[in-house]
Amino acid sequence: MISQKEALDLMKMVTQHITLSSDWTDGPPIALFRADGCWCVRYASGNWWHYSLKDRVWF
């Protein structure tokens, strides 16, 4: 389960990711899960991104 601190950090990163993308087309977040040791977010488009809270990057 995600901790409250991780959830807040992840929310900040997701917001930054969407805001910095001037042509964001993936829609809103719809699911949260873990893969490859990172938290991941699936968006309405079906696409998903890894978010490394430790390194503060998404991929």
mmJSON file of the N, C-alpha and C atoms, coordinates in Angstrom:
{"data_MODEL":{"atom_site":{
"group_PDB":["ATOM","ATOM","ATOM","ATOM","ATOM","ATOM","ATOM","ATOM","ATOM","ATOM","ATOM","ATOM","ATOM","ATOM","ATOM","ATOM","ATOM","ATOM","ATOM","ATOM","ATOM","ATOM","ATOM","ATOM","ATOM","ATOM","ATOM","ATOM","ATOM","ATOM","ATOM","ATOM","ATOM","ATOM","ATOM","ATOM","ATOM","ATOM","ATOM","ATOM","ATOM","ATOM","ATOM","ATOM","ATOM","ATOM","ATOM","ATOM","ATOM","ATOM","ATOM","ATOM","ATOM","ATOM","ATOM","ATOM","ATOM","ATOM","ATOM","ATOM","ATOM","ATOM","ATOM","ATOM","ATOM","ATOM","ATOM","ATOM","ATOM","ATOM","ATOM","ATOM","ATOM","ATOM","ATOM","ATOM","ATOM","ATOM","ATOM","ATOM","ATOM","ATOM","ATOM","ATOM","ATOM","ATOM","ATOM","ATOM","ATOM","ATOM","ATOM","ATOM","ATOM","ATOM","ATOM","ATOM","ATOM","ATOM","ATOM","ATOM","ATOM","ATOM","ATOM","ATOM","ATOM","ATOM","ATOM","ATOM","ATOM","ATOM","ATOM","ATOM","ATOM","ATOM","ATOM","ATOM","ATOM","ATOM","ATOM","ATOM","ATOM","ATOM","ATOM","ATOM","ATOM","ATOM","ATOM","ATOM","ATOM","ATOM","ATOM","ATOM","ATOM","ATOM","ATOM","ATOM","ATOM","ATOM","ATOM","ATOM","ATOM","ATOM","ATOM","ATOM","ATOM","ATOM","ATOM","ATOM","ATOM","ATOM","ATOM","ATOM","ATOM","ATOM","ATOM","ATOM","ATOM","ATOM","ATOM","ATOM","ATOM","ATOM","ATOM","ATOM","ATOM","ATOM","ATOM","ATOM","ATOM","ATOM","ATOM","ATOM","ATOM","ATOM","ATOM","ATOM","ATOM"],
"id":[1,2,3,4,5,6,7,8,9,10,11,12,13,14,15,16,17,18,19,20,21,22,23,24,25,26,27,28,29,30,31,32,33,34,35,36,37,38,39,40,41,42,43,44,45,46,47,48,49,50,51,52,53,54,55,56,57,58,59,60,61,62,63,64,65,66,67,68,69,70,71,72,73,74,75,76,77,78,79,80,81,82,83,84,85,86,87,88,89,90,91,92,93,94,95,96,97,98,99,100,101,102,103,104,105,106,107,108,109,110,111,112,113,114,115,116,117,118,119,120,121,122,123,124,125,126,127,128,129,130,131,132,133,134,135,136,137,138,139,140,141,142,143,144,145,146,147,148,149,150,151,152,153,154,155,156,157,158,159,160,161,162,163,164,165,166,167,168,169,170,171,172,173,174,175,176,177],
"type_symbol":["N","C","C","N","C","C","N","C","C","N","C","C","N","C","C","N","C","C","N","C","C","N","C","C","N","C","C","N","C","C","N","C","C","N","C","C","N","C","C","N","C","C","N","C","C","N","C","C","N","C","C","N","C","C","N","C","C","N","C","C","N","C","C","N","C","C","N","C","C","N","C","C","N","C","C","N","C","C","N","C","C","N","C","C","N","C","C","N","C","C","N","C","C","N","C","C","N","C","C","N","C","C","N","C","C","N","C","C","N","C","C","N","C","C","N","C","C","N","C","C","N","C","C","N","C","C","N","C","C","N","C","C","N","C","C","N","C","C","N","C","C","N","C","C","N","C","C","N","C","C","N","C","C","N","C","C","N","C","C","N","C","C","N","C","C","N","C","C","N","C","C","N","C","C","N","C","C"],
"label_atom_id":["N","CA","C","N","CA","C","N","CA","C","N","CA","C","N","CA","C","N","CA","C","N","CA","C","N","CA","C","N","CA","C","N","CA","C","N","CA","C","N","CA","C","N","CA","C","N","CA","C","N","CA","C","N","CA","C","N","CA","C","N","CA","C","N","CA","C","N","CA","C","N","CA","C","N","CA","C","N","CA","C","N","CA","C","N","CA","C","N","CA","C","N","CA","C","N","CA","C","N","CA","C","N","CA","C","N","CA","C","N","CA","C","N","CA","C","N","CA","C","N","CA","C","N","CA","C","N","CA","C","N","CA","C","N","CA","C","N","CA","C","N","CA","C","N","CA","C","N","CA","C","N","CA","C","N","CA","C","N","CA","C","N","CA","C","N","CA","C","N","CA","C","N","CA","C","N","CA","C","N","CA","C","N","CA","C","N","CA","C","N","CA","C","N","CA","C","N","CA","C","N","CA","C","N","CA","C"],
"label_alt_id":[null,null,null,null,null,null,null,null,null,null,null,null,null,null,null,null,null,null,null,null,null,null,null,null,null,null,null,null,null,null,null,null,null,null,null,null,null,null,null,null,null,null,null,null,null,null,null,null,null,null,null,null,null,null,null,null,null,null,null,null,null,null,null,null,null,null,null,null,null,null,null,null,null,null,null,null,null,null,null,null,null,null,null,null,null,null,null,null,null,null,null,null,null,null,null,null,null,null,null,null,null,null,null,null,null,null,null,null,null,null,null,null,null,null,null,null,null,null,null,null,null,null,null,null,null,null,null,null,null,null,null,null,null,null,null,null,null,null,null,null,null,null,null,null,null,null,null,null,null,null,null,null,null,null,null,null,null,null,null,null,null,null,null,null,null,null,null,null,null,null,null,null,null,null,null,null,null],
"label_comp_id":["MET","MET","MET","ILE","ILE","ILE","SER","SER","SER","GLN","GLN","GLN","LYS","LYS","LYS","GLU","GLU","GLU","ALA","ALA","ALA","LEU","LEU","LEU","ASP","ASP","ASP","LEU","LEU","LEU","MET","MET","MET","LYS","LYS","LYS","MET","MET","MET","VAL","VAL","VAL","THR","THR","THR","GLN","GLN","GLN","HIS","HIS","HIS","ILE","ILE","ILE","THR","THR","THR","LEU","LEU","LEU","SER","SER","SER","SER","SER","SER","ASP","ASP","ASP","TRP","TRP","TRP","THR","THR","THR","ASP","ASP","ASP","GLY","GLY","GLY","PRO","PRO","PRO","PRO","PRO","PRO","ILE","ILE","ILE","ALA","ALA","ALA","LEU","LEU","LEU","PHE","PHE","PHE","ARG","ARG","ARG","ALA","ALA","ALA","ASP","ASP","ASP","GLY","GLY","GLY","CYS","CYS","CYS","TRP","TRP","TRP","CYS","CYS","CYS","VAL","VAL","VAL","ARG","ARG","ARG","TYR","TYR","TYR","ALA","ALA","ALA","SER","SER","SER","GLY","GLY","GLY","ASN","ASN","ASN","TRP","TRP","TRP","TRP","TRP","TRP","HIS","HIS","HIS","TYR","TYR","TYR","SER","SER","SER","LEU","LEU","LEU","LYS","LYS","LYS","ASP","ASP","ASP","ARG","ARG","ARG","VAL","VAL","VAL","TRP","TRP","TRP","PHE","PHE","PHE"],
"label_asym_id":["A","A","A","A","A","A","A","A","A","A","A","A","A","A","A","A","A","A","A","A","A","A","A","A","A","A","A","A","A","A","A","A","A","A","A","A","A","A","A","A","A","A","A","A","A","A","A","A","A","A","A","A","A","A","A","A","A","A","A","A","A","A","A","A","A","A","A","A","A","A","A","A","A","A","A","A","A","A","A","A","A","A","A","A","A","A","A","A","A","A","A","A","A","A","A","A","A","A","A","A","A","A","A","A","A","A","A","A","A","A","A","A","A","A","A","A","A","A","A","A","A","A","A","A","A","A","A","A","A","A","A","A","A","A","A","A","A","A","A","A","A","A","A","A","A","A","A","A","A","A","A","A","A","A","A","A","A","A","A","A","A","A","A","A","A","A","A","A","A","A","A","A","A","A","A","A","A"],
"label_entity_id":["1","1","1","1","1","1","1","1","1","1","1","1","1","1","1","1","1","1","1","1","1","1","1","1","1","1","1","1","1","1","1","1","1","1","1","1","1","1","1","1","1","1","1","1","1","1","1","1","1","1","1","1","1","1","1","1","1","1","1","1","1","1","1","1","1","1","1","1","1","1","1","1","1","1","1","1","1","1","1","1","1","1","1","1","1","1","1","1","1","1","1","1","1","1","1","1","1","1","1","1","1","1","1","1","1","1","1","1","1","1","1","1","1","1","1","1","1","1","1","1","1","1","1","1","1","1","1","1","1","1","1","1","1","1","1","1","1","1","1","1","1","1","1","1","1","1","1","1","1","1","1","1","1","1","1","1","1","1","1","1","1","1","1","1","1","1","1","1","1","1","1","1","1","1","1","1","1"],
"label_seq_id":[1,1,1,2,2,2,3,3,3,4,4,4,5,5,5,6,6,6,7,7,7,8,8,8,9,9,9,10,10,10,11,11,11,12,12,12,13,13,13,14,14,14,15,15,15,16,16,16,17,17,17,18,18,18,19,19,19,20,20,20,21,21,21,22,22,22,23,23,23,24,24,24,25,25,25,26,26,26,27,27,27,28,28,28,29,29,29,30,30,30,31,31,31,32,32,32,33,33,33,34,34,34,35,35,35,36,36,36,37,37,37,38,38,38,39,39,39,40,40,40,41,41,41,42,42,42,43,43,43,44,44,44,45,45,45,46,46,46,47,47,47,48,48,48,49,49,49,50,50,50,51,51,51,52,52,52,53,53,53,54,54,54,55,55,55,56,56,56,57,57,57,58,58,58,59,59,59],
"pdbx_PDB_ins_code":[null,null,null,null,null,null,null,null,null,null,null,null,null,null,null,null,null,null,null,null,null,null,null,null,null,null,null,null,null,null,null,null,null,null,null,null,null,null,null,null,null,null,null,null,null,null,null,null,null,null,null,null,null,null,null,null,null,null,null,null,null,null,null,null,null,null,null,null,null,null,null,null,null,null,null,null,null,null,null,null,null,null,null,null,null,null,null,null,null,null,null,null,null,null,null,null,null,null,null,null,null,null,null,null,null,null,null,null,null,null,null,null,null,null,null,null,null,null,null,null,null,null,null,null,null,null,null,null,null,null,null,null,null,null,null,null,null,null,null,null,null,null,null,null,null,null,null,null,null,null,null,null,null,null,null,null,null,null,null,null,null,null,null,null,null,null,null,null,null,null,null,null,null,null,null,null,null],
"Cartn_x":[0.839,0.0,0.893,0.439,1.193,1.045,2.154,2.104,1.551,1.159,0.619,1.679,2.927,4.006,4.241,4.289,4.477,3.322,2.111,0.939,1.025,1.425,1.558,2.673,3.812,4.917,4.499,3.794,3.352,2.348,1.43,0.464,1.177,2.203,2.968,3.654,4.252,4.949,3.982,2.841,1.842,1.344,1.053,0.595,1.661,2.906,4.005,4.135,4.056,4.172,3.101,1.86,0.749,0.879,1.241,1.345,2.467,3.587,4.735,4.551,3.587,3.331,2.28,2.738,1.812,0.798,1.098,0.184,-0.309,-0.606,-1.039,-2.321,-2.304,-3.484,-3.905,-3.249,-3.547,-4.735,-5.258,-6.409,-6.017,-7.009,-6.75,-6.237,-5.584,-5.159,-6.381,-6.279,-7.398,-6.994,-5.691,-5.27,-3.842,-3.56,-2.243,-1.815,-0.571,-0.067,1.459,2.073,3.543,4.024,5.14,5.819,7.29,8.145,9.59,10.132,9.55,10.021,9.577,8.694,8.213,6.7,6.189,4.758,4.465,3.356,2.953,1.533,1.247,-0.082,-0.575,-1.775,-2.434,-3.408,-3.441,-4.291,-5.464,-6.437,-7.664,-7.385,-6.291,-5.932,-5.499,-5.199,-4.657,-3.142,-2.505,-1.057,-0.749,0.451,0.861,2.322,2.694,4.047,4.549,5.861,6.546,6.905,6.826,7.249,8.221,9.484,10.484,10.485,9.958,9.924,11.329,12.186,13.56,14.333,14.241,15.018,14.253,12.965,12.116,12.002,11.838,11.693,10.519,10.016,8.996,9.51,9.094,9.519,8.496],
"Cartn_y":[-1.174,0.0,1.249,2.277,3.522,4.318,4.852,5.67,7.054,7.771,9.117,10.027,9.936,10.753,10.407,9.107,8.694,9.18,9.102,9.545,11.043,11.833,13.278,13.581,12.898,13.082,12.669,11.562,11.082,12.048,12.566,13.545,14.776,15.244,16.404,16.099,14.907,14.537,14.386,13.758,13.574,14.94,15.827,17.169,17.894,17.794,18.428,17.823,16.522,15.833,16.315,16.353,16.782,18.263,19.085,20.531,20.895,20.2,20.509,20.028,19.152,18.644,19.519,20.382,21.321,20.629,19.414,18.685,17.381,17.421,16.228,15.677,14.422,13.789,12.513,12.16,10.899,10.969,12.153,12.282,12.2,12.074,12.048,10.683,10.659,9.387,8.546,7.223,6.353,5.165,4.851,3.695,3.888,3.317,3.355,1.916,1.584,0.233,0.274,-0.834,-0.929,-1.822,-1.406,-2.222,-1.838,-2.813,-2.566,-1.742,-1.9,-1.2,0.245,0.698,2.087,2.119,3.243,3.487,3.868,3.39,3.676,4.221,5.062,5.643,5.346,4.769,4.545,5.695,6.177,7.304,6.835,7.695,7.359,6.819,7.229,6.767,5.304,4.751,3.398,3.398,4.51,4.633,4.748,4.311,4.446,4.813,5.45,5.932,5.426,5.134,4.858,6.205,6.274,7.462,7.022,7.445,7.138,8.276,7.997,9.011,9.301,8.29,8.465,9.404,9.187,9.973,11.181,11.28,12.4,12.493,11.346,11.288,10.395,10.584,9.689,9.154,7.943,7.312,6.287],
"Cartn_z":[0.0,0.0,0.0,-0.643,-0.732,0.565,1.054,2.268,1.924,2.95,2.732,2.108,2.568,2.012,0.542,0.232,-1.161,-2.036,-1.515,-2.279,-2.587,-1.609,-1.833,-2.835,-2.691,-3.632,-5.043,-5.152,-6.453,-7.085,-6.283,-6.798,-7.348,-6.65,-7.117,-8.443,-8.544,-9.786,-10.947,-10.71,-11.773,-12.25,-11.315,-11.676,-12.495,-12.071,-12.805,-14.206,-14.304,-15.591,-16.571,-16.116,-16.974,-17.33,-16.338,-16.544,-17.515,-17.432,-18.291,-19.732,-19.95,-21.296,-21.966,-22.86,-23.502,-24.404,-24.817,-25.703,-25.062,-23.763,-23.017,-23.616,-24.006,-24.613,-23.911,-22.805,-22.127,-21.179,-20.928,-20.044,-18.583,-17.722,-16.281,-15.817,-14.649,-14.064,-13.684,-13.91,-13.544,-12.676,-12.614,-11.81,-11.323,-10.167,-9.55,-9.301,-9.665,-9.429,-9.367,-8.983,-8.923,-10.053,-10.662,-11.672,-11.684,-11.812,-11.915,-10.75,-9.567,-8.378,-8.254,-9.149,-9.129,-9.03,-8.555,-8.661,-10.102,-10.612,-11.982,-11.986,-12.963,-13.107,-14.516,-14.587,-15.877,-16.1,-17.319,-17.679,-18.528,-18.725,-19.446,-20.849,-21.453,-22.802,-22.818,-21.647,-21.558,-21.407,-21.726,-21.531,-20.047,-19.673,-18.285,-18.214,-17.092,-16.866,-15.523,-15.469,-14.209,-13.581,-12.257,-11.519,-10.433,-10.544,-9.527,-8.517,-7.323,-6.279,-5.767,-5.778,-5.308,-6.23,-7.542,-8.496,-9.05,-8.673,-9.113,-10.639,-11.284,-12.743,-13.105,-14.31,-14.861,-16.171,-16.491,-17.74,-18.182],
"occupancy":[1.0,1.0,1.0,1.0,1.0,1.0,1.0,1.0,1.0,1.0,1.0,1.0,1.0,1.0,1.0,1.0,1.0,1.0,1.0,1.0,1.0,1.0,1.0,1.0,1.0,1.0,1.0,1.0,1.0,1.0,1.0,1.0,1.0,1.0,1.0,1.0,1.0,1.0,1.0,1.0,1.0,1.0,1.0,1.0,1.0,1.0,1.0,1.0,1.0,1.0,1.0,1.0,1.0,1.0,1.0,1.0,1.0,1.0,1.0,1.0,1.0,1.0,1.0,1.0,1.0,1.0,1.0,1.0,1.0,1.0,1.0,1.0,1.0,1.0,1.0,1.0,1.0,1.0,1.0,1.0,1.0,1.0,1.0,1.0,1.0,1.0,1.0,1.0,1.0,1.0,1.0,1.0,1.0,1.0,1.0,1.0,1.0,1.0,1.0,1.0,1.0,1.0,1.0,1.0,1.0,1.0,1.0,1.0,1.0,1.0,1.0,1.0,1.0,1.0,1.0,1.0,1.0,1.0,1.0,1.0,1.0,1.0,1.0,1.0,1.0,1.0,1.0,1.0,1.0,1.0,1.0,1.0,1.0,1.0,1.0,1.0,1.0,1.0,1.0,1.0,1.0,1.0,1.0,1.0,1.0,1.0,1.0,1.0,1.0,1.0,1.0,1.0,1.0,1.0,1.0,1.0,1.0,1.0,1.0,1.0,1.0,1.0,1.0,1.0,1.0,1.0,1.0,1.0,1.0,1.0,1.0,1.0,1.0,1.0,1.0,1.0,1.0],
"B_iso_or_equiv":[0.0,0.0,0.0,0.0,0.0,0.0,0.0,0.0,0.0,0.0,0.0,0.0,0.0,0.0,0.0,0.0,0.0,0.0,0.0,0.0,0.0,0.0,0.0,0.0,0.0,0.0,0.0,0.0,0.0,0.0,0.0,0.0,0.0,0.0,0.0,0.0,0.0,0.0,0.0,0.0,0.0,0.0,0.0,0.0,0.0,0.0,0.0,0.0,0.0,0.0,0.0,0.0,0.0,0.0,0.0,0.0,0.0,0.0,0.0,0.0,0.0,0.0,0.0,0.0,0.0,0.0,0.0,0.0,0.0,0.0,0.0,0.0,0.0,0.0,0.0,0.0,0.0,0.0,0.0,0.0,0.0,0.0,0.0,0.0,0.0,0.0,0.0,0.0,0.0,0.0,0.0,0.0,0.0,0.0,0.0,0.0,0.0,0.0,0.0,0.0,0.0,0.0,0.0,0.0,0.0,0.0,0.0,0.0,0.0,0.0,0.0,0.0,0.0,0.0,0.0,0.0,0.0,0.0,0.0,0.0,0.0,0.0,0.0,0.0,0.0,0.0,0.0,0.0,0.0,0.0,0.0,0.0,0.0,0.0,0.0,0.0,0.0,0.0,0.0,0.0,0.0,0.0,0.0,0.0,0.0,0.0,0.0,0.0,0.0,0.0,0.0,0.0,0.0,0.0,0.0,0.0,0.0,0.0,0.0,0.0,0.0,0.0,0.0,0.0,0.0,0.0,0.0,0.0,0.0,0.0,0.0,0.0,0.0,0.0,0.0,0.0,0.0],
"pdbx_formal_charge":[null,null,null,null,null,null,null,null,null,null,null,null,null,null,null,null,null,null,null,null,null,null,null,null,null,null,null,null,null,null,null,null,null,null,null,null,null,null,null,null,null,null,null,null,null,null,null,null,null,null,null,null,null,null,null,null,null,null,null,null,null,null,null,null,null,null,null,null,null,null,null,null,null,null,null,null,null,null,null,null,null,null,null,null,null,null,null,null,null,null,null,null,null,null,null,null,null,null,null,null,null,null,null,null,null,null,null,null,null,null,null,null,null,null,null,null,null,null,null,null,null,null,null,null,null,null,null,null,null,null,null,null,null,null,null,null,null,null,null,null,null,null,null,null,null,null,null,null,null,null,null,null,null,null,null,null,null,null,null,null,null,null,null,null,null,null,null,null,null,null,null,null,null,null,null,null,null],
"auth_seq_id":[1,1,1,2,2,2,3,3,3,4,4,4,5,5,5,6,6,6,7,7,7,8,8,8,9,9,9,10,10,10,11,11,11,12,12,12,13,13,13,14,14,14,15,15,15,16,16,16,17,17,17,18,18,18,19,19,19,20,20,20,21,21,21,22,22,22,23,23,23,24,24,24,25,25,25,26,26,26,27,27,27,28,28,28,29,29,29,30,30,30,31,31,31,32,32,32,33,33,33,34,34,34,35,35,35,36,36,36,37,37,37,38,38,38,39,39,39,40,40,40,41,41,41,42,42,42,43,43,43,44,44,44,45,45,45,46,46,46,47,47,47,48,48,48,49,49,49,50,50,50,51,51,51,52,52,52,53,53,53,54,54,54,55,55,55,56,56,56,57,57,57,58,58,58,59,59,59],
"auth_comp_id":["MET","MET","MET","ILE","ILE","ILE","SER","SER","SER","GLN","GLN","GLN","LYS","LYS","LYS","GLU","GLU","GLU","ALA","ALA","ALA","LEU","LEU","LEU","ASP","ASP","ASP","LEU","LEU","LEU","MET","MET","MET","LYS","LYS","LYS","MET","MET","MET","VAL","VAL","VAL","THR","THR","THR","GLN","GLN","GLN","HIS","HIS","HIS","ILE","ILE","ILE","THR","THR","THR","LEU","LEU","LEU","SER","SER","SER","SER","SER","SER","ASP","ASP","ASP","TRP","TRP","TRP","THR","THR","THR","ASP","ASP","ASP","GLY","GLY","GLY","PRO","PRO","PRO","PRO","PRO","PRO","ILE","ILE","ILE","ALA","ALA","ALA","LEU","LEU","LEU","PHE","PHE","PHE","ARG","ARG","ARG","ALA","ALA","ALA","ASP","ASP","ASP","GLY","GLY","GLY","CYS","CYS","CYS","TRP","TRP","TRP","CYS","CYS","CYS","VAL","VAL","VAL","ARG","ARG","ARG","TYR","TYR","TYR","ALA","ALA","ALA","SER","SER","SER","GLY","GLY","GLY","ASN","ASN","ASN","TRP","TRP","TRP","TRP","TRP","TRP","HIS","HIS","HIS","TYR","TYR","TYR","SER","SER","SER","LEU","LEU","LEU","LYS","LYS","LYS","ASP","ASP","ASP","ARG","ARG","ARG","VAL","VAL","VAL","TRP","TRP","TRP","PHE","PHE","PHE"],
"auth_asym_id":["A","A","A","A","A","A","A","A","A","A","A","A","A","A","A","A","A","A","A","A","A","A","A","A","A","A","A","A","A","A","A","A","A","A","A","A","A","A","A","A","A","A","A","A","A","A","A","A","A","A","A","A","A","A","A","A","A","A","A","A","A","A","A","A","A","A","A","A","A","A","A","A","A","A","A","A","A","A","A","A","A","A","A","A","A","A","A","A","A","A","A","A","A","A","A","A","A","A","A","A","A","A","A","A","A","A","A","A","A","A","A","A","A","A","A","A","A","A","A","A","A","A","A","A","A","A","A","A","A","A","A","A","A","A","A","A","A","A","A","A","A","A","A","A","A","A","A","A","A","A","A","A","A","A","A","A","A","A","A","A","A","A","A","A","A","A","A","A","A","A","A","A","A","A","A","A","A"],
"auth_atom_id":["N","CA","C","N","CA","C","N","CA","C","N","CA","C","N","CA","C","N","CA","C","N","CA","C","N","CA","C","N","CA","C","N","CA","C","N","CA","C","N","CA","C","N","CA","C","N","CA","C","N","CA","C","N","CA","C","N","CA","C","N","CA","C","N","CA","C","N","CA","C","N","CA","C","N","CA","C","N","CA","C","N","CA","C","N","CA","C","N","CA","C","N","CA","C","N","CA","C","N","CA","C","N","CA","C","N","CA","C","N","CA","C","N","CA","C","N","CA","C","N","CA","C","N","CA","C","N","CA","C","N","CA","C","N","CA","C","N","CA","C","N","CA","C","N","CA","C","N","CA","C","N","CA","C","N","CA","C","N","CA","C","N","CA","C","N","CA","C","N","CA","C","N","CA","C","N","CA","C","N","CA","C","N","CA","C","N","CA","C","N","CA","C","N","CA","C","N","CA","C","N","CA","C","N","CA","C"],
"pdbx_PDB_model_num":[1,1,1,1,1,1,1,1,1,1,1,1,1,1,1,1,1,1,1,1,1,1,1,1,1,1,1,1,1,1,1,1,1,1,1,1,1,1,1,1,1,1,1,1,1,1,1,1,1,1,1,1,1,1,1,1,1,1,1,1,1,1,1,1,1,1,1,1,1,1,1,1,1,1,1,1,1,1,1,1,1,1,1,1,1,1,1,1,1,1,1,1,1,1,1,1,1,1,1,1,1,1,1,1,1,1,1,1,1,1,1,1,1,1,1,1,1,1,1,1,1,1,1,1,1,1,1,1,1,1,1,1,1,1,1,1,1,1,1,1,1,1,1,1,1,1,1,1,1,1,1,1,1,1,1,1,1,1,1,1,1,1,1,1,1,1,1,1,1,1,1,1,1,1,1,1,1]
}}}
